[in-house]
Each structure stands twice: as structure tokens, then as C-alpha cells.
Amino acid sequence: MSLAARRQRTCCVLDTGHANSRAWRQSVFGAVNLHTTATAMAAFFSRLTSEDGPVRELLGPQLHTELLTSQVTDHDEVFGTGITWTLGFVRDKGKIAKGGIGGSAAWWSSRHQHGCAYLTRRLDDHSRAAQIAAALDDDLTVVGED
């Protein structure tokens, strides 16, 4: 697939008008539509890095380490910037995070040692999650690990 075709697809997926459409809502996509609460997601992120926590216990020490270890840093076409990914999370000096195209976000603040989550019931941008992060003195800016 050409770069132009990939960008067009990405724009379509990020378009809230398309993502709120009947066709989108009746389709099945992997890694979309996680059903959870902000409290549960914040609790997960608050325990994510714990050496004696439930995530490490479930995965075992080796896989837990791999989950949190930076795997690749490169230009990300969706975010339009350099980014570092673990096996599923964005990682930089200040956070380990995961966000959705609908405006939801959850993160572990390595600076303040807390987990936080903001989940939406609608599709929107990340401005509300960013307001919460700013109130907590966290930065959700997507940057590569320095």
C-alpha cells in the first residue's frame, strides 16, 4: 500500500464523522471498543510497573520486563512525530501511556508515580484528557523516548 493510501486510510479512521457512522459502529475491529471503566483502567496503569504487582504476576518477570521495555523508536505516521513503543504502550521519560482515537487515554506517570485514565462515551479529540493531565502536572505530549 502506498504512503498516500495509508495516510488517506488513517485520516478516515481519525475522522470523528466517519468513526461515529452507522457503518463504523456496526463493524468489528481489533483493538477497538474496549469496555472498561476509568477507575479500572487507572488501577491497571497504577500497578503496571510494580515489581510485585498483579500484571507482573500474571505475565511472569521476563514477559513483564519485555512489555515495558522500549522496543522501537521511529517516526509514527498517525502521530506525525518520533515515538517510542513498548509491546503495546507509548513510552517516554515521563510516562507509559495508551490512547484511543476517540479521546480516551490512560497513563502511568513515572514523574509523579500515579496512574490515571480518562475514558469517553463519544468520539472526540484528546483535549479533555490533556486538561486532566495538566491539572496533575502530567504531560501527554507524544514524543520519542530521549
DSSP file with accessible surface (Angstrom, degrees, kcal/mol):
  #  RESIDUE AA STRUCTURE BP1 BP2  ACC     N-H-->O    O-->H-N    N-H-->O    O-->H-N    TCO  KAPPA ALPHA  PHI   PSI    X-CA   Y-CA   Z-CA
    1    1 A M              0   0  129      0, 0.0     5,-0.0     0, 0.0     0, 0.0   0.000 360.0 360.0 360.0 135.2    0.0    0.0    0.0
    2    2 A S     >  -     0   0   72      1,-0.1     4,-2.4     4,-0.0     5,-0.2  -0.244 360.0-113.6 -71.2 159.7    1.4    3.4   -0.9
    3    3 A L  H  > S+     0   0   71      1,-0.2     4,-2.6     2,-0.2     5,-0.2   0.914 118.6  52.9 -59.3 -41.0    2.1    6.1    1.7
    4    4 A A  H  > S+     0   0   73      1,-0.2     4,-2.3     2,-0.2    -1,-0.2   0.916 109.3  48.4 -63.2 -41.1   -0.7    8.3    0.2
    5    5 A A  H  > S+     0   0   33      2,-0.2     4,-2.3     1,-0.2    -1,-0.2   0.901 111.5  50.0 -66.5 -40.6   -3.2    5.4    0.6
    6    6 A R  H  X S+     0   0  102     -4,-2.4     4,-2.5     2,-0.2    -2,-0.2   0.916 111.3  48.9 -63.5 -42.2   -2.1    4.7    4.2
    7    7 A R  H  X S+     0   0  132     -4,-2.6     4,-2.7     2,-0.2    -2,-0.2   0.907 109.9  51.3 -63.8 -41.2   -2.4    8.4    5.0
    8    8 A Q  H  X S+     0   0  147     -4,-2.3     4,-2.1    -5,-0.2    -2,-0.2   0.931 111.5  47.9 -62.4 -42.3   -5.9    8.5    3.5
    9    9 A R  H  X S+     0   0  161     -4,-2.3     4,-2.2     2,-0.2    -2,-0.2   0.919 111.7  49.9 -62.1 -45.5   -6.9    5.4    5.5
   10   10 A T  H  X S+     0   0   38     -4,-2.5     4,-2.3     1,-0.2    -2,-0.2   0.934 109.9  50.6 -60.7 -44.7   -5.6    7.0    8.7
   11   11 A C  H  X S+     0   0   87     -4,-2.7     4,-0.8     1,-0.2    -1,-0.2   0.899 109.4  51.4 -60.9 -40.1   -7.4   10.2    8.1
   12   12 A C  H >< S+     0   0   52     -4,-2.1     3,-0.7     1,-0.2     7,-0.2   0.927 111.1  47.2 -63.4 -44.1  -10.6    8.3    7.5
   13   13 A V  H 3< S+     0   0   55     -4,-2.2    -2,-0.2     1,-0.2    -1,-0.2   0.876 113.4  48.6 -66.3 -35.5  -10.2    6.4   10.8
   14   14 A L  H 3< S+     0   0   75     -4,-2.3     2,-0.7    -5,-0.2    -1,-0.2   0.573  85.9 103.1 -82.4  -8.8   -9.4    9.6   12.7
   15   15 A D    <X  -     0   0   85     -4,-0.8     4,-2.8    -3,-0.7     3,-0.4  -0.649  62.5-155.0 -76.5 113.8  -12.4   11.4   11.2
   16   16 A T  H  > S+     0   0   60     -2,-0.7     4,-1.7     1,-0.2    -1,-0.2   0.828  92.5  60.4 -63.5 -28.3  -15.0   11.5   14.0
   17   17 A G  H  4 S+     0   0   48      2,-0.2    -1,-0.2     1,-0.2     4,-0.1   0.932 111.8  38.7 -62.9 -43.0  -17.8   11.8   11.4
   18   18 A H  H >4 S+     0   0   67     -3,-0.4     3,-1.6     1,-0.2     6,-0.4   0.925 115.4  52.3 -71.0 -44.4  -16.7    8.5    9.9
   19   19 A A  H 3< S+     0   0    2     -4,-2.8    -2,-0.2     1,-0.3    -1,-0.2   0.732 110.4  49.2 -68.2 -20.5  -16.0    6.9   13.3
   20   20 A N  T 3< S+     0   0   67     -4,-1.7    -1,-0.3    -5,-0.2    -2,-0.2   0.392  91.2 113.8 -93.8   2.2  -19.5    7.9   14.6
   21   21 A S  S <> S-     0   0   35     -3,-1.6     4,-2.4    -4,-0.1     5,-0.2  -0.262  79.2-116.0 -74.8 161.3  -21.2    6.5   11.5
   22   22 A R  H  > S+     0   0  188      1,-0.2     4,-1.7     2,-0.2     5,-0.1   0.910 115.5  55.2 -60.6 -42.3  -23.5    3.5   11.4
   23   23 A A  H  4 S+     0   0   64      1,-0.2     4,-0.4     2,-0.2    -1,-0.2   0.922 110.6  45.1 -59.7 -44.4  -21.1    1.5    9.2
   24   24 A W  H >4 S+     0   0   18     -6,-0.4     3,-1.4     1,-0.2    -2,-0.2   0.947 112.7  49.9 -64.8 -47.6  -18.3    2.0   11.7
   25   25 A R  H 3< S+     0   0  139     -4,-2.4    -1,-0.2     1,-0.3    -2,-0.2   0.744 111.8  48.5 -67.6 -22.0  -20.4    1.2   14.8
   26   26 A Q  T 3< S+     0   0  132     -4,-1.7    -1,-0.3    -5,-0.2    -2,-0.2   0.458  98.1  89.4 -95.8  -0.3  -21.7   -2.0   13.2
   27   27 A S  S <  S-     0   0   51     -3,-1.4     2,-0.5    -4,-0.4    -3,-0.0  -0.543  73.0-129.6 -93.6 161.0  -18.2   -3.2   12.1
   28   28 A V        +     0   0  143     -2,-0.2     2,-0.4     2,-0.0    -2,-0.1  -0.949  29.7 174.0-112.8 126.4  -15.8   -5.3   14.2
   29   29 A F    >   -     0   0   85     -2,-0.5     3,-1.0     3,-0.2     2,-0.1  -0.989  32.5-113.7-130.8 141.3  -12.3   -4.1   14.6
   30   30 A G  T 3  S+     0   0   73     -2,-0.4     3,-0.1     1,-0.2    -2,-0.0  -0.448  99.4  14.8 -68.9 145.0   -9.4   -5.5   16.6
   31   31 A A  T 3  S+     0   0  117      1,-0.2     2,-0.4    -2,-0.1    -1,-0.2   0.757 104.1 110.1  63.2  27.3   -8.2   -3.3   19.5
   32   32 A V    <   +     0   0   54     -3,-1.0    -1,-0.2     1,-0.2    -3,-0.2  -0.974  64.4  23.6-129.0 147.2  -11.3   -1.1   19.3
   33   33 A N        -     0   0   93     -2,-0.4     2,-0.2     1,-0.2    -1,-0.2   0.888  66.6-174.8  71.7  43.0  -14.2   -0.7   21.7
   34   34 A L        -     0   0  131     -3,-0.2     2,-0.7     1,-0.1    -1,-0.2  -0.514  17.1-143.2 -64.8 132.4  -12.6   -1.9   25.0
   35   35 A H        +     0   0  171     -2,-0.2     2,-0.3     2,-0.0    -1,-0.1  -0.891  49.6 110.6-105.7 108.8  -15.3   -2.0   27.6
   36   36 A T        -     0   0   60     -2,-0.7     2,-0.3     4,-0.0     3,-0.0  -0.911  60.7-100.2-157.5-179.7  -14.0   -0.9   31.0
   37   37 A T     >  -     0   0   84     -2,-0.3     4,-2.5     1,-0.1     5,-0.2  -0.803  26.6-119.7-111.0 158.8  -14.2    2.0   33.5
   38   38 A A  H  > S+     0   0   38     -2,-0.3     4,-2.9     1,-0.2     5,-0.2   0.888 115.7  55.1 -62.4 -37.0  -11.8    4.8   34.0
   39   39 A T  H  > S+     0   0  117      2,-0.2     4,-2.3     1,-0.2    -1,-0.2   0.936 109.9  44.9 -62.0 -46.1  -11.3    3.6   37.6
   40   40 A A  H  > S+     0   0   45      2,-0.2     4,-2.4     1,-0.2    -2,-0.2   0.912 114.7  48.4 -65.5 -40.7  -10.3    0.1   36.5
   41   41 A M  H  X S+     0   0   31     -4,-2.5     4,-2.5     2,-0.2    -2,-0.2   0.920 111.6  48.9 -67.7 -41.1   -8.0    1.4   33.8
   42   42 A A  H  X S+     0   0   22     -4,-2.9     4,-2.4     1,-0.2    -1,-0.2   0.907 111.1  51.2 -63.8 -39.3   -6.3    3.9   36.2
   43   43 A A  H  X S+     0   0   26     -4,-2.3     4,-1.2    -5,-0.2    -2,-0.2   0.918 109.0  51.2 -63.8 -42.3   -5.9    1.0   38.6
   44   44 A F  H >X S+     0   0   76     -4,-2.4     4,-0.8     1,-0.2     3,-0.8   0.953 113.0  44.6 -58.2 -49.6   -4.3   -1.2   35.9
   45   45 A F  H 3< S+     0   0    3     -4,-2.5     4,-0.5     1,-0.2     3,-0.5   0.854 107.7  58.6 -66.9 -31.5   -1.9    1.6   35.0
   46   46 A S  H 3< S+     0   0   47     -4,-2.4    -1,-0.2     1,-0.2    -2,-0.2   0.773 116.2  35.3 -68.5 -21.9   -1.1    2.3   38.6
   47   47 A R  H X< S+     0   0  123     -4,-1.2     3,-0.8    -3,-0.8     8,-0.4   0.437  91.1  98.6-106.3  -3.0    0.1   -1.3   39.0
   48   48 A L  T 3< S+     0   0    0     -4,-0.8    -2,-0.1    -3,-0.5    -3,-0.1   0.867  90.9  33.4 -56.6 -43.8    1.6   -1.8   35.6
   49   49 A T  T 3  S+     0   0   40     -4,-0.5    -1,-0.3    -3,-0.1     2,-0.1   0.499  86.4 126.8 -95.0  -2.7    5.2   -1.2   36.5
   50   50 A S    X   -     0   0   37     -3,-0.8     3,-1.1     1,-0.2     6,-0.4  -0.332  54.1-147.3 -63.6 128.6    5.1   -2.7   40.0
   51   51 A E  T 3  S+     0   0  130      1,-0.2    -1,-0.2    -2,-0.1    13,-0.0   0.712 102.2  31.2 -67.5 -22.0    7.7   -5.4   40.6
   52   52 A D  T 3  S+     0   0  141      4,-0.0    -1,-0.2    -5,-0.0    -2,-0.1   0.080  99.9 117.7-122.0  24.4    5.3   -7.3   42.9
   53   53 A G  S <> S-     0   0    6     -3,-1.1     4,-2.2    -6,-0.2     5,-0.2  -0.281  78.2-100.9 -90.6 174.9    2.1   -6.3   41.2
   54   54 A P  H  > S+     0   0   71      0, 0.0     4,-2.4     0, 0.0     5,-0.2   0.799 116.8  57.1 -67.8 -29.1   -0.6   -8.4   39.5
   55   55 A V  H  > S+     0   0   14     -8,-0.4     4,-2.7     2,-0.2     5,-0.3   0.953 111.3  43.0 -68.1 -46.1    0.5   -7.6   35.9
   56   56 A R  H  > S+     0   0   44     -6,-0.4     4,-2.8    -9,-0.3     8,-0.2   0.904 114.0  52.0 -64.5 -39.8    4.0   -9.0   36.6
   57   57 A E  H  < S+     0   0  164     -4,-2.2    -1,-0.2     2,-0.2    -2,-0.2   0.918 113.0  44.8 -62.4 -42.6    2.5  -11.9   38.5
   58   58 A L  H  < S+     0   0  148     -4,-2.4    -2,-0.2     1,-0.2    -1,-0.2   0.930 124.0  33.1 -66.7 -45.5    0.2  -12.7   35.6
   59   59 A L  H  < S-     0   0   58     -4,-2.7     4,-0.5    -5,-0.2    -2,-0.2   0.723 107.2-123.7 -85.3 -24.3    2.9  -12.3   32.8
   60   60 A G     X  -     0   0   22     -4,-2.8     4,-2.4    -5,-0.3     5,-0.2   0.008  34.5 -76.7  88.0 156.4    5.9  -13.5   34.7
   61   61 A P  H  > S+     0   0   79      0, 0.0     4,-2.2     0, 0.0     5,-0.2   0.888 126.7  48.9 -59.1 -42.3    9.1  -11.5   35.2
   62   62 A Q  H  > S+     0   0  160      2,-0.2     4,-2.3     1,-0.2     5,-0.2   0.956 115.9  40.5 -67.5 -49.4   10.5  -11.9   31.7
   63   63 A L  H  > S+     0   0   86     -4,-0.5     4,-2.7     2,-0.2    -1,-0.2   0.892 113.7  55.1 -68.5 -35.7    7.4  -11.0   29.7
   64   64 A H  H  X S+     0   0    1     -4,-2.4     4,-1.5     2,-0.2    -1,-0.2   0.934 109.0  48.0 -60.6 -44.6    6.6   -8.2   32.1
   65   65 A T  H  X S+     0   0   67     -4,-2.2     4,-1.2    -5,-0.2     3,-0.3   0.930 112.7  48.5 -61.4 -44.8   10.0   -6.7   31.5
   66   66 A E  H  < S+     0   0   82     -4,-2.3    21,-0.4     1,-0.2     3,-0.3   0.879 106.4  57.9 -62.4 -39.0    9.6   -7.1   27.7
   67   67 A L  H  < S+     0   0   28     -4,-2.7    20,-1.0     1,-0.2    21,-0.4   0.878 115.4  35.5 -58.2 -38.3    6.1   -5.4   27.9
   68   68 A L  H  < S+     0   0   17     -4,-1.5     2,-0.3    -3,-0.3    -1,-0.2   0.561  95.9 100.8 -96.3 -10.3    7.6   -2.3   29.5
   69   69 A T  S  < S-     0   0   59     -4,-1.2    18,-0.2    -3,-0.3     2,-0.1  -0.568  84.0-104.5 -79.9 138.4   10.9   -2.2   27.6
   70   70 A S        +     0   0   37     -2,-0.3    16,-0.3     1,-0.2     3,-0.1  -0.408  40.1 177.6 -59.9 128.2   11.2    0.2   24.7
   71   71 A Q        +     0   0   82     14,-3.0     2,-0.3     1,-0.4    15,-0.2   0.775  59.9   2.4-104.5 -38.4   11.1   -1.9   21.5
   72   72 A V  E     -A   85   0A  78     13,-1.5    13,-2.7     2,-0.1     2,-0.4  -0.988  48.7-165.0-154.4 141.1   11.3    0.7   18.7
   73   73 A T  E     +A   84   0A  80     -2,-0.3     2,-0.3    11,-0.2    11,-0.2  -0.997  40.1 119.8-125.2 123.5   11.7    4.4   18.3
   74   74 A D  E     -A   83   0A 113      9,-2.1     9,-2.4    -2,-0.4     2,-0.3  -0.956  67.6 -58.5-165.1 178.4   10.8    5.8   14.9
   75   75 A H  E     -A   82   0A 106     -2,-0.3     2,-0.6     7,-0.2     7,-0.3  -0.568  47.5-150.5 -73.9 128.9    8.6    8.2   13.1
   76   76 A D  E  >> -A   81   0A  29      5,-2.9     4,-2.1    -2,-0.3     5,-0.9  -0.909   4.7-155.2-104.1 123.4    4.9    7.4   13.6
   77   77 A E  T  45S+     0   0   75     -2,-0.6    -1,-0.1     2,-0.2     5,-0.0   0.815  92.4  52.6 -69.4 -31.0    2.6    8.3   10.7
   78   78 A V  T  45S+     0   0   74      1,-0.2    -1,-0.2     3,-0.1    -2,-0.0   0.953 120.3  32.0 -69.0 -48.3   -0.5    8.5   12.9
   79   79 A F  T  45S-     0   0   93      2,-0.2    -2,-0.2     1,-0.0    -1,-0.2   0.685  99.3-137.0 -82.6 -19.4    1.1   10.9   15.4
   80   80 A G  T  <5S+     0   0   48     -4,-2.1     2,-0.3     1,-0.2    -3,-0.2   0.796  71.2  78.7  69.7  28.6    3.3   12.6   12.9
   81   81 A T  E   <S-A   76   0A  53     -5,-0.9    -5,-2.9    -7,-0.1    -1,-0.2  -0.947  92.7 -73.7-153.5 171.3    6.3   12.6   15.2
   82   82 A G  E     +A   75   0A  30     -2,-0.3    62,-0.3    -7,-0.3     2,-0.3  -0.506  56.8 176.0 -70.0 140.4    9.0   10.4   16.6
   83   83 A I  E     -A   74   0A   2     -9,-2.4    -9,-2.1    -2,-0.2     2,-0.5  -0.993  27.6-137.7-149.0 150.1    7.6    8.0   19.1
   84   84 A T  E     -A   73   0A   0     59,-0.6     7,-2.4     7,-0.4     2,-0.4  -0.955  22.0-166.0-112.1 130.2    8.8    5.1   21.3
   85   85 A W  E     -AB  72  90A  65    -13,-2.7   -14,-3.0    -2,-0.5   -13,-1.5  -0.916  10.7-164.4-115.1 140.8    6.7    2.0   21.6
   86   86 A T        -     0   0    7      3,-2.9   -18,-0.2    -2,-0.4   -19,-0.1  -0.110  65.9 -63.3 -88.9-154.1    6.9   -0.9   24.0
   87   87 A L  S    S-     0   0   98    -20,-1.0   -19,-0.1   -21,-0.4   -20,-0.1   0.508 127.8 -13.2 -74.4   0.0    4.9   -4.1   23.1
   88   88 A G  S    S+     0   0   22    -21,-0.4     2,-0.3     1,-0.3    -1,-0.2   0.396 119.9  75.7-173.5  -4.0    1.7   -2.0   23.4
   89   89 A F  S    S-     0   0   21    -22,-0.3    -3,-2.9     9,-0.1     2,-0.3  -0.889  71.5-117.0-124.3 153.7    2.3    1.3   25.0
   90   90 A V  E     -BC  85  97A  11      7,-2.8     7,-2.7    -2,-0.3     2,-0.4  -0.683  40.6-168.7 -78.9 138.8    3.8    4.7   24.2
   91   91 A R  E     + C   0  96A  68     -7,-2.4    -7,-0.4    -2,-0.3     2,-0.3  -0.996  20.3 144.5-137.4 137.0    6.8    5.3   26.4
   92   92 A D        -     0   0   13      3,-2.3     3,-0.5    -2,-0.4    53,-0.2  -0.851  65.1 -73.8-147.9-170.2    9.0    8.3   27.2
   93   93 A K  S    S+     0   0  149     51,-0.3     3,-0.1    -2,-0.3    52,-0.1   0.814 128.0  39.0 -61.1 -28.5   10.8    9.8   30.2
   94   94 A G  S    S+     0   0   32      1,-0.2    16,-1.3    16,-0.1    17,-0.9   0.639 119.4   4.0 -99.6 -14.3    7.6   11.0   31.8
   95   95 A K  E     - D   0 109A   9     -3,-0.5    -3,-2.3    14,-0.2     2,-0.4  -0.993  42.2-136.8-162.9 162.4    5.0    8.3   31.1
   96   96 A I  E     +CD  91 108A   5     12,-1.6    12,-2.7    -2,-0.3     2,-0.3  -0.994  50.4 166.9-121.8 125.1    3.9    4.9   29.8
   97   97 A A  E     -CD  90 107A  12     -7,-2.7    -7,-2.8    -2,-0.4     2,-0.3  -0.928  34.2-161.9-144.6 162.6    0.6    5.6   28.1
   98   98 A K  E     - D   0 106A  94      8,-2.5     8,-2.4    -2,-0.3     2,-0.3  -0.987  17.9-179.5-144.6 134.3   -2.2    4.3   25.8
   99   99 A G  E     - D   0 105A  48     -2,-0.3     2,-0.3     6,-0.2     6,-0.3  -0.918  16.0-138.1-132.9 161.2   -4.7    6.4   24.0
  100  100 A G    >   -     0   0   30      4,-2.7     3,-1.7    -2,-0.3   -68,-0.1  -0.828  26.9-115.7-117.2 159.4   -7.6    5.8   21.7
  101  101 A I  T 3  S+     0   0   69     -2,-0.3    23,-0.1     1,-0.3   -82,-0.1   0.685 111.7  64.6 -68.0 -12.8   -8.8    7.7   18.6
  102  102 A G  T 3  S-     0   0    7     21,-0.2    22,-1.6     2,-0.1    -1,-0.3   0.460 125.3 -92.0 -89.7  -0.9  -11.9    8.7   20.4
  103  103 A G  S <  S+     0   0    0     -3,-1.7    26,-0.3     1,-0.4     2,-0.1   0.356  82.1 133.4 108.8  -6.4  -10.2   10.8   23.0
  104  104 A S        +     0   0   28     20,-0.1    -4,-2.7    16,-0.1    -1,-0.4  -0.492  27.4 172.8 -75.5 149.7   -9.7    8.2   25.7
  105  105 A A  E     -DE  99 118A  10     13,-2.7    13,-3.2    -6,-0.3     2,-0.3  -0.985  15.7-176.0-155.8 147.3   -6.3    8.0   27.4
  106  106 A A  E     +DE  98 117A   4     -8,-2.4    -8,-2.5    -2,-0.3     2,-0.3  -0.988  16.5 168.8-142.2 146.8   -4.7    6.2   30.3
  107  107 A W  E     -DE  97 116A   2      9,-2.7     9,-2.3    -2,-0.3     2,-0.5  -0.994  34.9-132.4-157.1 159.2   -1.2    6.5   31.6
  108  108 A W  E     -DE  96 115A  22    -12,-2.7   -12,-1.6    -2,-0.3     2,-0.8  -0.981  27.6-144.0-110.9 121.8    1.4    5.8   34.3
  109  109 A S  E  >> -DE  95 114A   2      5,-3.3     4,-1.8    -2,-0.5     5,-0.9  -0.806  14.5-173.3 -89.6 109.3    3.3    9.0   35.4
  110  110 A S  T  45S+     0   0   42    -16,-1.3    -1,-0.2    -2,-0.8   -15,-0.2   0.781  86.2  55.7 -71.9 -22.7    6.9    8.0   36.1
  111  111 A R  T  45S+     0   0  162    -17,-0.9    -1,-0.2     1,-0.2   -16,-0.1   0.908 123.7  21.2 -73.2 -42.4    7.5   11.5   37.3
  112  112 A H  T  45S-     0   0   68    -18,-0.3    -2,-0.2     2,-0.2    -1,-0.2   0.425  99.6-126.3-109.2  -2.6    4.6   11.5   39.9
  113  113 A Q  T  <5 +     0   0  126     -4,-1.8     2,-0.3     1,-0.2    -3,-0.2   0.903  66.5 118.1  59.1  48.0    4.2    7.7   40.4
  114  114 A H  E   < -E  109   0A  49     -5,-0.9    -5,-3.3     2,-0.0     2,-0.3  -0.983  56.0-134.4-140.7 155.9    0.5    7.6   39.7
  115  115 A G  E     +E  108   0A  20     -2,-0.3     2,-0.3    -7,-0.2    -7,-0.2  -0.814  26.7 176.1-103.7 149.4   -1.9    6.0   37.2
  116  116 A C  E     -E  107   0A  18     -9,-2.3    -9,-2.7    -2,-0.3     2,-0.3  -0.989   8.7-172.8-150.3 152.7   -4.7    8.0   35.6
  117  117 A A  E     -E  106   0A  14     -2,-0.3     2,-0.4   -11,-0.2   -11,-0.3  -0.992  10.8-170.8-149.0 143.7   -7.4    7.4   33.0
  118  118 A Y  E     -E  105   0A  41    -13,-3.2   -13,-2.7    -2,-0.3     2,-0.4  -0.980  16.5-176.2-130.9 117.9  -10.0    9.4   31.1
  119  119 A L        -     0   0   51     -2,-0.4     2,-0.2   -15,-0.2   -81,-0.1  -0.946   8.9-151.6-118.3 140.0  -12.4    7.4   29.1
  120  120 A T        -     0   0   30     -2,-0.4   -16,-0.1     2,-0.1   -18,-0.1  -0.631  19.8-150.5-104.9 164.4  -15.1    8.8   26.8
  121  121 A R  S    S+     0   0  251     -2,-0.2     2,-0.3   -19,-0.1    -1,-0.1   0.133  87.3  44.9-110.7  12.5  -18.5    7.6   25.7
  122  122 A R  S    S-     0   0   91    -20,-0.2     2,-0.5     2,-0.0    -2,-0.1  -0.918  92.3 -97.1-144.6 170.7  -18.2    9.5   22.5
  123  123 A L        +     0   0   38     -2,-0.3     2,-0.3  -107,-0.1   -20,-0.2  -0.837  61.4 126.1 -98.6 128.0  -15.6   10.2   19.8
  124  124 A D        -     0   0   56    -22,-1.6   -20,-0.1    -2,-0.5    -4,-0.1  -0.887  57.5 -74.2-158.4-173.1  -13.6   13.4   20.3
  125  125 A D        -     0   0   90     -2,-0.3     3,-0.4   -22,-0.1     4,-0.2  -0.185  48.5-100.3 -86.3-173.9  -10.1   14.7   20.5
  126  126 A H  S  > S+     0   0   77      1,-0.2     4,-2.5     2,-0.1     5,-0.2   0.226  86.9 110.3 -95.1  17.0   -7.8   14.3   23.5
  127  127 A S  H  > S+     0   0   54      1,-0.2     4,-1.9     2,-0.2    -1,-0.2   0.873  77.9  49.3 -63.8 -36.8   -8.3   17.8   24.9
  128  128 A R  H  > S+     0   0  112     -3,-0.4     4,-1.9     2,-0.2    -1,-0.2   0.918 112.0  47.7 -70.2 -41.6  -10.3   16.7   27.9
  129  129 A A  H  > S+     0   0    0    -26,-0.3     4,-2.7    -4,-0.2    -2,-0.2   0.916 110.6  53.7 -62.4 -38.5   -7.6   14.1   28.8
  130  130 A A  H  X S+     0   0   47     -4,-2.5     4,-2.7     1,-0.2    -2,-0.2   0.870 105.3  53.4 -64.7 -35.9   -5.0   16.8   28.3
  131  131 A Q  H  X S+     0   0  134     -4,-1.9     4,-2.1     2,-0.2    -1,-0.2   0.912 110.6  46.8 -64.2 -41.4   -6.8   19.1   30.8
  132  132 A I  H  X S+     0   0   60     -4,-1.9     4,-1.4     2,-0.2    -2,-0.2   0.939 112.6  49.6 -64.9 -45.9   -6.8   16.3   33.4
  133  133 A A  H  <>S+     0   0    1     -4,-2.7     5,-3.5     1,-0.2     3,-0.4   0.921 109.8  51.2 -59.7 -42.8   -3.1   15.6   32.8
  134  134 A A  H ><5S+     0   0   69     -4,-2.7     3,-1.5     1,-0.2    -1,-0.2   0.903 106.2  54.4 -63.0 -39.4   -2.3   19.3   33.1
  135  135 A A  H 3<5S+     0   0   90     -4,-2.1    -1,-0.2     1,-0.3    -2,-0.2   0.816 112.3  45.0 -63.5 -27.5   -4.2   19.5   36.4
  136  136 A L  T 3<5S-     0   0   69     -4,-1.4    -1,-0.3    -3,-0.4    -2,-0.2   0.358 117.8-113.9 -94.5   3.1   -2.0   16.7   37.6
  137  137 A D  T < 5S+     0   0   85     -3,-1.5     2,-0.3     1,-0.3    -3,-0.2   0.843  73.1 136.7  63.4  33.2    1.2   18.3   36.2
  138  138 A D      < -     0   0   19     -5,-3.5     2,-0.5    -6,-0.2    -1,-0.3  -0.774  48.0-140.9-102.8 157.9    1.5   15.4   33.7
  139  139 A D        -     0   0  105     -2,-0.3   -45,-0.1   -45,-0.1    -9,-0.0  -0.971  15.7-177.1-123.5 116.1    2.4   15.8   30.0
  140  140 A L        +     0   0   37     -2,-0.5    -1,-0.1   -10,-0.1   -10,-0.1   0.315  37.1 136.6 -94.8  10.5    0.6   13.7   27.5
  141  141 A T        -     0   0   77      1,-0.1     2,-0.8   -11,-0.1    -2,-0.1  -0.313  59.9-122.2 -56.3 133.0    2.5   15.1   24.5
  142  142 A V        +     0   0   36    -63,-0.1     2,-0.3   -59,-0.0    -1,-0.1  -0.736  51.2 148.4 -85.1 112.0    3.6   12.2   22.3
  143  143 A V        -     0   0   53     -2,-0.8   -59,-0.6   -59,-0.1   -60,-0.2  -0.963  47.9 -99.4-138.5 157.1    7.4   12.2   22.0
  144  144 A G        -     0   0   13    -62,-0.3     2,-0.3    -2,-0.3   -51,-0.3  -0.340  50.9 -88.6 -72.3 158.8   10.0    9.6   21.5
  145  145 A E              0   0   65    -54,-0.3    -1,-0.1   -53,-0.2   -53,-0.1  -0.521 360.0 360.0 -69.5 127.5   12.0    8.4   24.4
  146  146 A D              0   0  146     -2,-0.3    -1,-0.1    -3,-0.1    -3,-0.0  -0.587 360.0 360.0 -89.8 360.0   15.0   10.6   24.9
